[in-house]
Amino acid sequence: MNRRGFILLFSLLVGVFLLILSRLFQVQVLRGKKYKELSKKNYLRVRILYPPRGDIYDRNGSKIAYDEPRYVLSLDYRRLSKEDLRRLESSLKEVFGIELKKVIEKKGRGIEPIRIKENLTQEELESFYSNSYRLPGVFVEIVPGRVYPNGKRLCHVVGYVGYPTRRELQKFGSKIASESYVGKAGIERSMDKILLGELGREEVMINALGKVVKTLHRKEPVKGKSLVLTIDMRIQRIVEDVFNESGQVAGAVVLMNAKTGEVLALASFPGYDPNRVYSEWNRISKNKLKPMFNRATSGRYPPASVLKVPISYAFMETKTASPWDKVLCTGSFYLGNRRFYCWNIYGHGPVDLVKALQESCDVYFYTYGYELGPSLILRYVRKFGYGEDIPLEIPVKRGFLPSPEWKRRRFGEPWYDGDTVNLSIGQGYMLSTLMEQTLMMMGIVNNGVIYRPTLVREIKDPSGKTVWKNRRKVWKVIKGRQEYFAIIRRGLREAVKRGTGARAFSTIVDIAGKTGTAQVAYIKRGNKKRKLPWKLRDHAWFVGFAPYRDPLFVIGVLVEHGESGGKVAAPIARKIMERLYIEGLNKEI
């Protein structure tokens, strides 16, 4: 290479070096602060991907609860400067009407992005993408949202979901995050571990505007397992429609398969829409009828004359009275100087056990109940499940069985003979649930066998494969002569054919059962009950089965402050059973 060529090459290299040096000076010195800030805003972000909860189906495959994708506006503000936050606050208010300060105060500051607006409409999505350059740190997430297509129907069984509390976050650990949906009531809560899926993770590179530049790693979330319930939504619809058509405002109905213990329908009134729990929370929480209270499993009421059914069995089993022994009912029963009235003040005349059940004669049960005594009464009703923990997939409150020891502790008083007389007709201190009364009737139907009640039929994995199937299980066995159960069933059939349950009589299906009217407040005989305030009226019961010869269904109806089991609860049971047979649903169970 000659001298001239060397000088040119050297000059070129020096020029390039000086150009690079000047650029470095510009970047690091003149504009270093700006680029340093920009570099800070390009960072790695780990996002949680929320899985869909498992679906819930009825026994026929109809969806009761499922997840659908929803668009959520989220904010990752951890790297935003004060100036960016001020601009963002102005833009959010202008574009979406969102008060950012209020959202942050409500949600709190944490390491995860916060959701600033949920359930975005198509119009709102378009507004976001049109203004995304003005919204640093804001992005759109697609998250699962819970849907209950039947609205109020079956609300007390299914329940609803919501964001986890601190205690729930500790309970479930890594299975959930702060924006996961967890069950708050019903099956959604009690079967949470089954319905919850597995969280996914996504590692992304974020630019200065908080937008995703690149996805580095992604682990897909896994959907939770699904439940198939024993509930038949067609039967549930019938139950709820019939009760609502009755005009009654509060109560409950339980309908079960007598041969398996499967709950086919369970309804409590009034109800609520699980899709709108949070938007209507103030209205629901202020409703004096407590729409979220499950009267079928948690409501406790005096069992009234329905308790005469297991007590009849106790009379025969203990030889206190044979089925053919008779009591002369004159309309009242004397105990010392106290007089206990029969509901029929004119009396029923000579009454044996079958007629006592048919006419619900109080004097008959006063007489032999007093002779049986409180200890034996309590022992036998407990055999039928009263006062016991009932193994159902949703919580069932235990009924209350009083005892002389309890009364002495509670009131400092002895147990009087009058307490025994009241207990013998299901009044006084004893309390029971509709589920207890219905299971008791199952024991009568099955000659002493009570199957374990259940709401869950199958569990399926996300691919739809059945991973667990429920089997019929015996919960309780009352060992006794089948003749005793047959006599009681005959008395219950007579009660519907020509006794206190006559309004449950049907020409479509043979129904048998027992009415009950539970006193709420002491009212003098001369007063007309129709003038009483609603809250002082008696509760109405009907618990029965159908068909009489080969029972398939057991049904329990409770009408809160319905005044009369025979006049109010019995017709509801009849209409439900008739519609089942008219629609042919009995053939499918």
C-alpha positions in Angstrom: 0.0 0.0 0.0 1.4 3.4 -1.0 1.6 6.4 1.4 -1.4 8.1 -0.1 -3.7 5.0 0.4 -2.5 4.6 3.9 -3.3 8.2 4.8 -6.8 7.8 3.3 -7.5 4.6 5.2 -6.2 6.1 8.4 -8.3 9.2 8.0 -11.4 7.0 7.3 -10.8 5.0 10.5 -10.3 8.1 12.6 -13.5 9.7 11.1 -15.5 6.5 12.0 -14.0 6.5 15.5 -14.8 10.2 16.1 -18.4 9.6 14.8 -18.9 6.7 17.2 -17.3 8.7 20.0 -19.6 11.7 19.4 -22.6 9.4 19.3 -21.6 7.8 22.6 -21.1 11.3 24.1 -24.6 12.3 22.8 -26.3 9.2 24.2 -24.4 9.0 27.5 -23.9 12.6 28.3 -26.2 14.9 26.4 -29.3 12.6 26.4 -28.2 10.1 29.0 -30.9 10.9 31.5 -33.6 10.3 29.0 -32.3 7.0 27.7 -31.6 5.8 31.3 -35.3 6.4 32.1 -36.4 4.6 28.9 -34.2 1.6 29.7 -35.7 1.4 33.2 -39.2 1.2 31.6 -38.2 -1.8 29.4 -38.4 -4.6 31.8 -39.4 -8.2 32.4 -43.0 -8.7 33.7 -44.5 -12.0 35.0 -48.2 -12.0 34.5 -50.6 -14.5 36.1 -53.0 -16.3 33.7 -56.3 -17.1 35.4 -57.9 -20.5 34.5 -61.6 -21.1 33.9 -63.4 -22.7 36.7 -64.9 -26.1 36.1 -68.4 -26.2 34.6 -71.5 -27.3 36.6 -74.1 -29.4 34.9 -77.5 -30.9 35.9 -78.0 -34.7 35.6 -79.0 -34.3 31.9 -76.0 -32.3 30.8 -77.7 -28.9 31.0 -75.2 -26.2 32.0 -75.9 -24.6 35.4 -72.6 -22.6 35.7 -69.7 -22.0 33.3 -67.0 -19.5 32.5 -66.9 -17.3 29.4 -64.1 -14.9 28.4 -64.4 -11.3 29.4 -62.2 -8.3 28.6 -60.7 -6.4 31.5 -58.8 -3.1 31.6 -55.8 -3.5 33.8 -53.0 -1.2 35.0 -49.4 -2.0 35.7 -48.3 1.3 37.4 -45.2 0.1 39.2 -42.7 1.7 36.7 -44.7 4.8 35.8 -43.4 8.2 36.9 -45.5 10.7 38.7 -45.8 12.7 35.5 -47.0 9.6 33.6 -49.6 8.9 36.3 -50.9 12.4 36.1 -51.3 12.2 32.3 -52.8 8.7 32.7 -55.3 9.9 35.3 -56.5 12.6 32.9 -56.8 10.3 30.0 -58.7 7.6 31.9 -61.2 10.1 33.1 -61.7 11.5 29.6 -61.9 8.2 27.7 -63.6 5.9 30.3 -64.8 8.1 33.0 -62.5 6.3 35.5 -61.3 8.1 38.7 -57.9 6.5 39.0 -57.2 7.7 42.5 -60.4 6.1 43.8 -59.7 2.8 42.0 -56.2 2.6 43.5 -57.5 3.5 47.0 -60.1 0.7 46.7 -57.9 -1.9 45.2 -54.7 -1.1 47.1 -51.2 -1.1 45.9 -49.5 -4.5 45.3 -47.1 -6.2 43.0 -49.8 -7.4 40.6 -51.5 -5.2 38.0 -54.9 -3.9 39.2 -58.2 -4.2 37.3 -59.6 -0.8 36.7 -62.6 -1.7 34.6 -64.2 -5.1 34.1 -66.5 -6.5 31.4 -65.5 -4.1 28.6 -67.9 -3.6 25.8 -66.9 -3.7 22.1 -67.2 0.1 22.1 -64.9 0.4 25.1 -62.4 -2.0 23.5 -62.2 0.2 20.4 -61.8 3.3 22.6 -58.8 1.6 24.3 -57.0 0.7 21.1 -57.7 4.1 19.6 -56.2 5.8 22.7 -53.6 3.3 23.9 -50.8 5.7 23.2 -52.3 8.0 25.8 -52.6 5.2 28.4 -49.2 4.1 29.6 -49.2 1.0 31.7 -52.7 0.1 30.7 -53.5 -3.1 28.9 -56.4 -5.4 28.1 -56.6 -8.9 29.7 -58.9 -11.7 28.7 -60.1 -13.3 31.9 -62.7 -15.9 32.7 -66.1 -14.6 34.0 -68.7 -16.8 35.8 -72.1 -17.1 34.2 -75.3 -18.6 35.7 -77.7 -19.1 32.7 -80.7 -20.0 34.9 -80.5 -16.8 37.0 -82.4 -17.3 40.3 -83.2 -20.9 39.7 -81.2 -23.2 41.9 -79.3 -20.2 43.4 -79.1 -21.7 46.9 -77.6 -24.9 45.7 -75.1 -23.5 43.2 -74.1 -20.3 45.1 -71.9 -17.7 43.6 -68.2 -16.7 43.3 -66.1 -13.6 44.2 -62.6 -12.5 44.8 -60.7 -14.2 47.6 -60.3 -12.8 51.1 -56.9 -12.8 52.9 -57.9 -16.0 54.7 -58.9 -17.7 51.4 -55.6 -16.7 49.8 -53.8 -18.4 52.7 -56.1 -21.4 52.6 -55.5 -22.2 48.8 -51.9 -21.0 48.6 -50.4 -21.2 45.1 -53.7 -22.5 43.6 -55.2 -19.0 43.4 -54.1 -15.3 43.2 -55.7 -12.1 44.2 -57.9 -11.9 41.1 -59.0 -15.5 41.1 -62.7 -16.4 41.6 -63.4 -18.5 44.6 -66.7 -19.9 45.8 -68.7 -17.8 48.3 -71.8 -20.0 48.8 -73.3 -23.3 47.8 -71.6 -25.9 45.7 -69.3 -23.2 44.3 -67.8 -22.9 47.8 -68.0 -26.4 49.2 -66.5 -28.0 46.0 -64.0 -25.2 45.4 -61.0 -27.5 45.4 -62.6 -29.5 42.5 -63.7 -26.5 40.5 -60.5 -24.5 40.8 -58.0 -24.9 38.0 -54.3 -24.3 37.8 -52.8 -20.8 37.4 -50.7 -20.1 34.2 -47.8 -17.8 33.9 -46.5 -15.5 31.2 -43.2 -13.7 31.1 -43.3 -10.7 28.8 -41.0 -7.8 27.9 -42.7 -4.4 28.5 -41.7 -1.2 26.8 -41.7 2.4 28.0 -45.5 2.7 27.5 -46.3 -0.4 29.4 -47.0 -2.4 26.2 -45.9 -5.9 25.5 -42.9 -6.0 23.2 -42.2 -9.7 23.3 -43.4 -12.9 25.0 -40.5 -14.8 26.5 -42.3 -17.7 28.1 -45.9 -18.9 28.6 -47.4 -21.6 30.7 -51.1 -22.1 29.9 -53.6 -22.2 32.7 -55.5 -25.5 33.3 -59.3 -25.5 33.6 -60.8 -26.9 36.8 -62.7 -30.2 36.9 -66.4 -30.1 36.2 -69.4 -31.3 38.4 -72.5 -33.2 37.3 -75.2 -32.7 39.9 -78.1 -35.0 40.7 -80.4 -32.0 40.2 -82.8 -32.2 37.2 -83.4 -28.6 36.0 -86.8 -29.6 34.5 -87.9 -30.7 38.0 -86.3 -27.7 39.6 -88.3 -25.5 37.2 -91.5 -27.2 38.2 -90.8 -26.9 41.9 -89.9 -23.2 41.7 -92.8 -22.3 39.4 -95.4 -24.1 41.6 -94.2 -22.4 44.8 -94.1 -19.0 43.1 -97.6 -19.5 41.7 -98.9 -20.2 45.2 -98.4 -16.6 46.1 -96.3 -17.5 49.2 -93.2 -15.4 49.8 -90.9 -17.5 51.9 -90.3 -21.3 52.3 -88.5 -24.2 50.8 -89.0 -27.5 48.9 -86.8 -30.6 48.8 -87.5 -33.4 46.3 -85.4 -36.6 46.5 -85.2 -40.0 44.8 -86.4 -42.3 47.6 -84.4 -45.2 46.2 -81.0 -43.5 46.0 -80.9 -40.4 48.2 -80.2 -38.2 45.1 -81.6 -34.6 45.5 -83.6 -33.9 42.3 -84.6 -30.4 43.3 -83.9 -28.1 46.2 -85.3 -24.6 46.3 -85.5 -21.9 48.9 -87.6 -18.8 48.6 -87.1 -15.9 48.1 -84.0 -16.3 45.9 -81.4 -14.1 44.3 -79.6 -13.9 41.0 -76.0 -15.0 41.4 -75.0 -13.1 38.3 -76.0 -9.8 40.1 -75.0 -10.5 43.7 -72.5 -7.6 43.8 -74.3 -5.1 41.7 -77.5 -5.6 43.8 -75.8 -6.2 47.1 -77.4 -3.3 48.9 -80.9 -4.4 47.9 -80.3 -8.0 48.7 -78.7 -7.4 52.1 -81.5 -5.1 53.2 -84.3 -7.4 52.2 -85.9 -8.6 55.5 -86.8 -11.9 53.9 -83.1 -12.7 53.6 -83.0 -14.0 50.0 -79.5 -15.5 50.5 -80.6 -17.7 53.4 -81.1 -21.3 52.5 -84.3 -22.3 54.3 -84.2 -25.9 53.0 -80.9 -26.7 54.8 -80.4 -24.0 57.4 -83.8 -22.9 58.4 -84.8 -24.4 61.8 -88.5 -24.6 62.8 -90.7 -26.6 65.2 -91.3 -29.9 63.4 -95.0 -29.8 64.3 -97.2 -32.8 63.6 -94.7 -34.2 61.0 -92.9 -35.5 64.1 -95.8 -37.7 64.9 -94.5 -40.1 62.2 -91.3 -41.2 63.9 -93.1 -41.0 67.3 -95.7 -43.5 65.9 -92.9 -45.9 65.2 -91.6 -45.4 68.7 -95.0 -46.3 70.2 -95.0 -49.6 68.4 -91.4 -50.5 68.8 -91.4 -49.9 72.6 -94.9 -51.5 73.0 -96.2 -48.3 74.5 -99.2 -48.7 72.2 -100.1 -51.3 69.6 -101.6 -50.1 66.3 -105.0 -51.2 67.4 -105.1 -49.6 70.8 -107.5 -46.7 70.9 -107.7 -43.4 72.7 -111.0 -41.5 73.1 -110.4 -38.0 71.8 -112.9 -35.5 73.3 -111.0 -32.5 72.0 -108.7 -32.1 75.0 -106.2 -33.9 77.3 -106.0 -33.2 81.0 -102.6 -33.3 82.8 -103.3 -32.5 86.5 -105.1 -29.1 86.4 -103.8 -28.3 82.9 -105.8 -28.8 79.8 -104.1 -29.5 76.4 -106.3 -29.0 73.4 -106.5 -31.0 70.2 -106.5 -29.0 67.1 -110.1 -30.2 66.7 -111.8 -28.9 69.8 -114.8 -31.1 69.1 -112.7 -34.3 69.2 -112.1 -37.2 67.0 -113.8 -39.9 69.0 -112.1 -43.4 69.3 -108.7 -43.1 67.6 -106.2 -45.8 66.8 -102.7 -45.2 65.3 -103.8 -45.2 61.6 -106.7 -42.8 62.4 -104.4 -40.7 64.6 -102.1 -40.1 61.6 -105.0 -39.6 59.3 -106.6 -36.9 61.4 -103.4 -35.8 63.1 -105.1 -36.3 66.5 -103.2 -34.4 69.2 -104.9 -36.2 72.1 -103.7 -39.6 70.9 -100.1 -38.4 70.8 -100.5 -36.5 74.1 -101.6 -39.7 75.8 -99.0 -42.1 74.5 -96.2 -39.5 74.2 -96.6 -38.7 77.9 -96.4 -42.4 78.7 -93.3 -42.8 76.4 -91.4 -39.9 78.1 -88.9 -37.4 76.8 -85.8 -39.7 76.8 -87.4 -42.4 74.5 -89.0 -39.7 72.3 -85.6 -38.1 71.7 -83.8 -41.5 71.3 -86.2 -42.5 68.5 -86.3 -39.3 66.6 -82.5 -39.3 66.6 -82.6 -42.7 65.0 -84.4 -41.1 62.1 -81.8 -38.4 61.7 -83.2 -35.5 63.8 -80.5 -33.5 65.6 -77.7 -35.3 63.6 -75.1 -34.0 61.2 -76.4 -34.6 57.7 -73.7 -35.5 55.2 -74.6 -33.3 52.2 -72.2 -31.5 49.8 -73.5 -28.1 51.0 -73.8 -27.3 54.7 -76.9 -28.5 56.6 -77.6 -27.0 60.0 -78.3 -29.6 62.7 -81.7 -29.5 64.2 -82.1 -29.0 67.9 -83.3 -31.7 70.4 -84.1 -30.4 73.8 -83.6 -32.5 76.9 -84.3 -32.2 80.7 -80.5 -31.6 81.2 -80.4 -28.8 78.6 -83.5 -27.1 80.1 -82.0 -27.1 83.5 -78.7 -25.6 82.2 -80.5 -23.1 80.0 -83.3 -21.9 82.2 -82.5 -23.2 85.6 -85.9 -25.1 85.5 -86.8 -28.8 85.6 -88.4 -30.6 82.7 -92.2 -30.5 83.3 -94.7 -33.1 82.1 -96.2 -30.4 80.0 -92.9 -30.2 78.1 -93.2 -33.9 77.2 -96.8 -33.4 76.0 -95.7 -30.5 73.8 -92.8 -32.5 72.4 -95.0 -35.4 71.5 -96.7 -33.2 68.8 -93.5 -31.5 67.6 -94.0 -28.3 69.6 -92.1 -26.7 72.4 -88.3 -26.3 72.3 -87.5 -28.8 69.5 -86.3 -27.4 66.1 -85.8 -29.2 62.8 -84.8 -28.5 59.2 -86.7 -29.4 56.1 -83.9 -31.7 55.1 -84.2 -33.6 58.3 -88.0 -34.1 57.9 -87.6 -35.3 54.3 -84.9 -37.8 55.2 -87.1 -39.1 58.0 -89.8 -39.8 55.4 -87.3 -41.7 53.3 -86.7 -44.0 56.3 -90.5 -44.7 56.5 -90.6 -45.3 52.7 -87.6 -47.8 52.7 -88.6 -49.8 55.8 -85.9 -48.1 57.9 -83.2 -47.4 55.4 -82.2 -43.8 54.9 -79.7 -43.3 52.0 -77.0 -40.7 52.2 -78.4 -37.5 50.5 -76.3 -36.2 47.7 -76.1 -33.4 45.2 -73.1 -34.5 43.2 -73.4 -37.3 40.6 -70.0 -37.2 38.8 -66.8 -35.3 38.5 -65.2 -34.8 35.0 -61.8 -33.7 34.0 -61.3 -30.8 31.5 -61.4 -33.3 28.6 -64.9 -34.5 29.7 -63.7 -37.8 31.0 -65.5 -39.0 34.2 -62.9 -39.3 37.0 -65.3 -40.0 39.9 -68.8 -41.4 40.0 -71.0 -41.3 43.1 -72.5 -44.5 44.4 -75.6 -45.1 46.5 -74.7 -45.2 50.2 -76.7 -46.0 53.3 -76.6 -43.3 55.9 -78.9 -44.7 58.6 -80.8 -48.0 59.3 -83.7 -48.2 61.7 -83.9 -51.9 62.5 -87.5 -52.8 63.2 -90.4 -54.8 61.9 -91.5 -54.0 58.4 -95.1 -54.2 59.6 -94.6 -51.0 61.6 -93.4 -49.0 58.6 -96.3 -50.4 56.5 -98.9 -49.3 59.1 -97.4 -45.8 59.2 -97.5 -45.6 55.4 -101.1 -46.6 55.5 -101.9 -43.9 58.0 -100.1 -41.4 55.8 -102.1 -42.5 52.7 -105.3 -42.2 54.7 -104.2 -38.6 55.7 -104.2 -37.6 52.1 -107.3 -39.6 51.0 -109.6 -38.3 53.7 -107.6 -36.6 56.5 -105.7 -33.4 57.2 -103.7 -33.8 53.9 -106.7 -34.1 51.7 -105.6 -31.2 49.5 -102.6 -33.3 48.5 -104.9 -35.9 47.0 -104.5 -36.5 43.3 -106.2 -38.6 40.7 -102.9 -38.5 38.7 -100.5 -40.0 41.2 -101.0 -41.7 44.6 -99.6 -39.4 47.2 -99.2 -40.1 50.9 -97.8 -37.7 53.6 -98.2 -35.8 56.8 -99.1 -32.2 57.3 -97.9 -30.0 60.1 -98.7 -26.6 61.4 -96.0 -25.1 63.7 -97.1 -22.5 66.2 -95.0 -19.4 66.1 -96.7 -17.3 68.8 -99.2 -18.1 71.5 -102.7 -16.9 70.4 -105.9 -17.2 72.4 -108.4 -19.6 70.8 -111.0 -16.9 70.3 -108.7 -14.8 68.1 -109.0 -15.2 64.3 -105.6 -16.1 62.9 -106.2 -14.4 59.5 -105.9 -11.0 61.3 -102.5 -11.8 62.6 -99.4 -10.0 61.2 -97.5 -12.2 58.8 -94.6 -12.8 61.2 -96.9 -14.2 63.9 -98.6 -16.8 61.6 -97.9 -20.5 61.9 -95.4 -22.3 59.7 -96.9 -24.8 57.3 -95.4 -28.3 56.6 -96.1 -31.2 54.3 -93.7 -34.1 54.0 -94.7 -37.1 51.9 -94.0 -39.6 49.1 -95.3 -40.9 45.8 -96.4 -43.2 44.4 -97.9 -45.0 47.4 -97.4 -48.6 46.3 -93.8 -48.3 45.1 -92.4 -44.9 46.3 -90.0 -43.2 44.0 -90.1 -39.6 45.3 -90.0 -38.1 48.8 -90.9 -34.5 49.0 -90.8 -31.9 51.8 -92.5 -28.5 51.6 -92.2 -25.8 54.2 -94.1 -22.5 53.9 -92.8 -19.9 56.3 -95.8 -18.3 58.1 -98.2 -20.2 55.8 -100.7 -20.7 58.6 -101.8 -24.3 57.7 -99.9 -27.3 56.4 -103.1 -28.9 55.1 -104.4 -25.8 53.3 -101.1 -24.3 52.0 -98.2 -26.8 51.9 -100.2 -29.9 50.8 -101.5 -28.3 47.6 -98.0 -27.2 46.6 -96.7 -30.8 47.0 -99.7 -32.1 45.0 -99.1 -29.7 42.1 -95.4 -30.5 42.0 -96.0 -34.3 41.9 -98.8 -34.0 39.3 -96.6 -31.9 36.9 -93.8 -34.5 37.2 -96.2 -37.2 36.1 -97.9 -35.2 33.4 -94.6 -34.3 31.9 -93.4 -38.0 32.2 -90.4 -37.1 34.2 -91.1 -40.0 36.6 -90.2 -42.4 33.9 -86.8 -40.9 33.5 -85.7 -41.1 37.1 
